[in-house]
Amino acid sequence: MKLPLQSLLNQLKKLKQKKNSLQKVAQKNSTGRIFASPKAKYLANQMNYPLEKITGTGPNGRIISADVYEYKEISEPIKSPEDFDQVEEYSSVHQTEDFSDLLRQKMTLSKQTIPHYYLTVDLNLDEMLESMKLLNQSSSEGDEISLNVLLVKAASLACKAVPSVNSFWMENFVRQFEEVNINLFMASEFGVISPLIRNVQSKGIKAISNEIKDLTESVKEKSADKSIHQSGTFSVINLGSYGINSLSPIVVPPQACILGLGAAERKVVPSDSPSKDEVYKISTYLKATLSCDHRVVDGAVGAQWLQAYKKLVENPITLLL
């Protein structure tokens, strides 16, 4: 693989600048002494760079640490993959699917252009786990409702409570949506994908559970219709099954926010009504992080959304209303 043209032009420009600068003798006085800062001398010594070949840009031609780093860039051009010795065997990575490749492009653009900020809150799952247990008492094997389903449903209702989060950044204006259409990130053998669940706020928990299961199966069987990979109005990614405590996901443009969910953990906490026998209790907690585009959702609005989400998760009876 050859270096891009712009990279080669930049290297040639630096080499030309270096050639011109070497003709100057500003860094030397009449006795031939080289003036350099202590840090510059240390760096040059560590990198085995001759001070007499480094052009100083400090006062009176004094060599400073930045000059040493600049000399390093010029003397050690970027290598192409062919310049490295192949010391081990390797295998080629498979070609990515169109929708997975598009997602990578979106993520790259997002990290480069969107002013991200992150808000994290601890969620008490005791009531939600108890509700899940009750809901699954009459369910057949393989038809149980998962914790993730309840967390996704709660996210949709929080978006209705704080609608500014359920928006697109449209460059010149913000577009706010009535429906909450959630992209649920999941892993597949051809990379991370984000199938779309539409109108989540209006669907029942059982319907959401069945839809997520169908999407998961279609992805495994490679029968998923590419139309389900369209952009929703909000995204959720849950890495709890991988043992990840917390995460700060990248906002997927043009969406304004994405929710990252970590693993549920049991902790010893002070009891709500301490007695002689029970001063502490064991509760299950989960860290939820909301990543926001500051152009659409400021810190106060993001905090309001997390407050609403926390209230819904910790009082799960409201999910059934």
C-alpha positions, 0 to 999 in steps of 0.5 A: 500500500502506497502512502496517500498523495497528501501525506507524501506532499507533507513529507516533501514540504517538511524536508524542504523546510529542513533543508532551508533551515539547515542553511541558517546558523542562528542557533550558533554564536561566533564560537560555534556553541549550540544553545539548547534548553535542558529538556531539548538536550535531554530529548536529543540525547535520548533519541540519539539526535545530533543537536548541530543538525537541529534548527532552533526556533526559540529566542536567538535560535535556541533549540527547544523541545518542540524543535527536537520533536519536529526533527524526529518527524522529518528524520523518521517519515511514516512507514507504509505497511510494506516497510514492516517485516512480516514476522508472523503468519496472518489471515485476511479479515473478511469483507464487511457487510454494507450496513456494518461498513456504513456504521463504521463510517458514521462512528468515525464522522461522529467522533471527529465532528460531534461535541460529545459529553457523558453522564452516568448514573447508578440504577437500583435494579431490585424492583425491576428484577422482582417484576421480571421474575413475576412476569416470567412466572407464567412464561414457557421456557425460551419465552421469558422476558429479559432485563434488557427488554425492560431497560429498552422500554424504560428508555423509550418512555424517558424519551417521551418524558424528555423529548429533546433527547429524541431528536436529530441534528440537521445542521441548520436546525433540530428535528424532534420526533413523536415516535421513539424508534430505537436502534439496538446495538448487537454483535454479529459474525460480520461486526456490530449492527444496530437493528431498528425497533419502531414505535417502542413507546407504544408497544407492550413489553411482550411485543418488544421482547418478541421483536428483539428475539426475532431480530436476534434470530434473523441476524444469526441466520443472516436473513435480516432485511437490510431495511431494519438497519435504518437510523432510529431516533435513539440508540441503546447498547448493552455490554453487560453480558460481556462483564463490562461495568460501564461504557461511554458509547459514540453518538450515531449521527444524526441522532442526539444521544445513545445509552450505554448499559453495563453489567448488573452487580450485587453490592452491599449498601446501607439498609433503607430502614436499618434495624439491629439485625439489618444495618446493611443489605445486598442490592443489584446495581447497574451503571447507565451512561448517556452520551450526548451531542451538545449541539442538541442536548445540553447538560441539564437536559441530559441530566433530566433524561437520566433522572426520568430513566432512573425513576422508571427503572427503579419503579418498573410498575410505571412501564406497564401503565 
